[in-house]
Amino acid sequence: MNEFRVGNAAGMAVVSPSMTPDQIHNEIERISEERQDLWHTLSGGLDPAVKEEIGELDARLQELWQALRMEKARLRFGEREDIVRRARAEERLERAA
């Protein structure tokens, strides 16, 4: 089972294959709103702690987007192992022909 660990010291979230695209997207929206609030706070003056937290949230968002892309691909094309198995079978048939 593949899991993506995302998070910072304040809280860890695990994006697992059992999460649906809707759940992942909801998490993306929640973190994006939190990030927007931090940018608003940062506009009042430079705060290294806020800047660091924004960076951590950016990393979490990147991992969540990657997880969402992977889950959508899995739903569309099937499990990776099945795709590889089919491709190898097709290669064997082509070589035999």
Secondary structure as a PSIPRED ss2 file (coil, helix, strand):
# PSIPRED VFORMAT (PSIPRED V4.0)

   1 M C   1.000  0.000  0.000
   2 N C   1.000  0.000  0.000
   3 E C   1.000  0.000  0.000
   4 F E   0.000  0.000  1.000
   5 R E   0.000  0.000  1.000
   6 V E   0.000  0.000  1.000
   7 G E   0.000  0.000  1.000
   8 N E   0.000  0.000  1.000
   9 A C   1.000  0.000  0.000
  10 A C   1.000  0.000  0.000
  11 G E   0.000  0.000  1.000
  12 M E   0.000  0.000  1.000
  13 A E   0.000  0.000  1.000
  14 V E   0.000  0.000  1.000
  15 V E   0.000  0.000  1.000
  16 S C   1.000  0.000  0.000
  17 P C   1.000  0.000  0.000
  18 S C   1.000  0.000  0.000
  19 M C   1.000  0.000  0.000
  20 T C   1.000  0.000  0.000
  21 P H   0.000  1.000  0.000
  22 D H   0.000  1.000  0.000
  23 Q H   0.000  1.000  0.000
  24 I H   0.000  1.000  0.000
  25 H H   0.000  1.000  0.000
  26 N H   0.000  1.000  0.000
  27 E H   0.000  1.000  0.000
  28 I H   0.000  1.000  0.000
  29 E H   0.000  1.000  0.000
  30 R H   0.000  1.000  0.000
  31 I H   0.000  1.000  0.000
  32 S H   0.000  1.000  0.000
  33 E H   0.000  1.000  0.000
  34 E H   0.000  1.000  0.000
  35 R H   0.000  1.000  0.000
  36 Q H   0.000  1.000  0.000
  37 D H   0.000  1.000  0.000
  38 L H   0.000  1.000  0.000
  39 W H   0.000  1.000  0.000
  40 H H   0.000  1.000  0.000
  41 T H   0.000  1.000  0.000
  42 L H   0.000  1.000  0.000
  43 S H   0.000  1.000  0.000
  44 G C   1.000  0.000  0.000
  45 G C   1.000  0.000  0.000
  46 L C   1.000  0.000  0.000
  47 D C   1.000  0.000  0.000
  48 P H   0.000  1.000  0.000
  49 A H   0.000  1.000  0.000
  50 V H   0.000  1.000  0.000
  51 K H   0.000  1.000  0.000
  52 E H   0.000  1.000  0.000
  53 E H   0.000  1.000  0.000
  54 I H   0.000  1.000  0.000
  55 G H   0.000  1.000  0.000
  56 E H   0.000  1.000  0.000
  57 L H   0.000  1.000  0.000
  58 D H   0.000  1.000  0.000
  59 A H   0.000  1.000  0.000
  60 R H   0.000  1.000  0.000
  61 L H   0.000  1.000  0.000
  62 Q H   0.000  1.000  0.000
  63 E H   0.000  1.000  0.000
  64 L H   0.000  1.000  0.000
  65 W H   0.000  1.000  0.000
  66 Q H   0.000  1.000  0.000
  67 A H   0.000  1.000  0.000
  68 L H   0.000  1.000  0.000
  69 R H   0.000  1.000  0.000
  70 M H   0.000  1.000  0.000
  71 E H   0.000  1.000  0.000
  72 K H   0.000  1.000  0.000
  73 A H   0.000  1.000  0.000
  74 R H   0.000  1.000  0.000
  75 L H   0.000  1.000  0.000
  76 R H   0.000  1.000  0.000
  77 F H   0.000  1.000  0.000
  78 G C   1.000  0.000  0.000
  79 E C   1.000  0.000  0.000
  80 R H   0.000  1.000  0.000
  81 E H   0.000  1.000  0.000
  82 D H   0.000  1.000  0.000
  83 I H   0.000  1.000  0.000
  84 V H   0.000  1.000  0.000
  85 R H   0.000  1.000  0.000
  86 R H   0.000  1.000  0.000
  87 A H   0.000  1.000  0.000
  88 R H   0.000  1.000  0.000
  89 A H   0.000  1.000  0.000
  90 E H   0.000  1.000  0.000
  91 E H   0.000  1.000  0.000
  92 R H   0.000  1.000  0.000
  93 L H   0.000  1.000  0.000
  94 E H   0.000  1.000  0.000
  95 R H   0.000  1.000  0.000
  96 A H   0.000  1.000  0.000
  97 A C   1.000  0.000  0.000
